[in-house]
Amino acid sequence: MKEELELVQRAQSGETEAFGKLYDTYFSKIYRFILLKVTKRVDAEDLTHQVFLNAWQNIRSYRFQGNPFSSWLYRIAHNAVIDFYRTQKPHIDIELVSEDSIAHIPDLEQELDRGAELIHVRHALTQLKPEEQTALIMKFVDELSNKEIAEALHKTEGAVRVMHHRALKQLRKIIDESRNTQTIKTA
């Protein structure tokens, strides 16, 4: 963390190379976090770049408070996702995509099976409150500590633990109900 703090301080003094190292360190984690929230790669790429542009423009306002620099970046990313959904345009209906456009994909059946499971989990996640979604992604995908999540979400560590517990319980319930519904439909 000492090396990271030195990089932040150098970036705050205007050293672009230091910020570039922070960018390289955190880009993939922030991108993955955003991708799980917005699901489209193009949108995730745009938002991730916006997050780092925002971070670069506001690096001088960053104050070390005992948490990793990533907590600050996740807070910016979280806010960017919220703003994205406030201004989001409608999506193209999947039924409008022609069969020819997906026919050339190799191993399509395997990809669809994996994709179906991922879609199932993502669908269940979307039924949670946005803050619960964010907390679970930060914990289980990005592997952040409760302290880092608390900092990013402006919560206490205890509140984050409770949020995780409730969100996981609700997620299990949603998935179980969905599977039971599917079983009844196929029977």
N, C-alpha and C positions, 0 to 999 in steps of 0.2 A: 504494500500500500504506500510505502514511502516513495518508491520509484514513481508510482502513479501520481502522487501529490506533486512531485517535482515536475513531471510532465505537464500537469495542470497549471502550475505556477509559470512555467515557461510559456505555455500557450496563452495564459492571461497577459503576459508581457508582449504578445504579438508574434511569437515564434510559430510559424506555420508547420514546421517539421514536427514539433512536439504535439501539436493538435493532430497531425497526420498519424502519428503513432497511436494516439487515443482512438482515432477513427478506425484504424486497422484492428485494434484490440476489440472494439465493441460493435463494429458494423454488423457482423453476422448475427450476433445475439439480438440486437435491436431489430434487425430485419426479420428474423424468425418470429420475434414477439409480435411485430406488426402484421406479418403475413398470416399468423393464426387469428388475428382479429379482423382482417379485411378480406382474406382468402384469395384475392387476385394479385398475382405477382407484380403486375405493372403498378397497381396502386400501392403495394407494399414498398416497391423500389422508390417510387416518388415520395411517399411519406418518410421513408428512412432518410433519404437525402434531405428532405425538409427538416427533419429532426437534427441532423448534423449541421446543417446551415444555421438553424436557430441556435444550436449550442455554440457554434463558432461566433455568431454575432453577439451572444450574451455571455460568453465565457468569463468576462470580467466580473459579472454579477455572481458567479459561483462562489460559494463559501463552504469550505470544508467543515463538516460537523461530525466527523467520526465515521461516516459512511463512505463506501466507495463512490467514485465519480459516476459509476453506472447507475446508481440510484437517481441521480439528477437526470441522466439521459432517459431512463425509463419514465420518469415523471413527464418529461417533454414528449416522449413517444405516446404515452397514455393520453395526454392532452391533444396531440395531433390526431389520434384515432377518433377521439370524441368530436373534434372539429370536422374530420372527414365525414362522419356519419350525419352531422348536421347539414352538410352541403351535398350529400351523396345524390347522384342521379340514378334513375331506374336502370336495372340490369336487363340484358337481353335474355329472353326466355329460352331455356335449353331446348325446347321443342322446335325452335326456329333454326337450330343448327342442323345442317344437312348430314345424312349418314355418310356421304362421300368424304366429308371433311375429317371424319374420325376413322375411316376404314383402313387407312394406311398405317395405323399405330401397331407396332409389333407387340405380341403377347397382350393383346387388349383384354382378354378375359382375366388374366392374373391381375393386371392393373386395375380393372374394374372391381375385383374382389377386395383388393387392398384399399382402393378408393372408397368402396362402399362402407367399409369399417371406419375409415377416417371420417367420412361424411356423417356416419351415425354418431360418432363421438362429437364432431363439430356441431351437429344439429342439437345434441343434448346440451352442449356448452352454450349455444345461443339462447337456450331457454332459461339460463341463469341470469342474474342481474349483471350488468356490464362490469361492475367493480369486482364481483365474484369471479367472472371470467378472467379478468386481468390478474387477479391474485393467484388463481390456479395456474395460469400460463407462466407467470413469473416463478412460481414455486416448482412446478413439475416439468416444465419445458426448459426454462432458462436457468433452473436450479439456483435461484437466489435464496438467500437466507431470509428468515422472517424479519430481521432487522432491516435489511435492504428493501424489502417489500414495504415495510412500514414507512420508511423514509420516502419511497417513491409515491406512496398513496396518501401520505400525511395522516397516518394512523399509528396507534401504539402497537407494539409487538403482540400484546394480548388480543387486541381487536383483530389482528391479522390471523392469529391462530384460530379464533372463534369463526372468522369468515371462512377459513379453509375447511374447518370441520363442517359447518353448515352447508357450504357449497358442495363438498364431496358427498355428503348425505343426500342432498337434493339431486346431484348428478346421478348417483346410484339409482335413486327412485325413478328418475326420468328414463334412464336406460332400461331398467327392469320393466317399466310400464310399456315402453316401446317394443321390447322383445315379446312381452306377453300379447300385445296387440298384433304383432306380426305372426305369432304362433296361431292365434285365433283365426286370422285371415287365411292362412295356408291350410288350416285344418278342414 
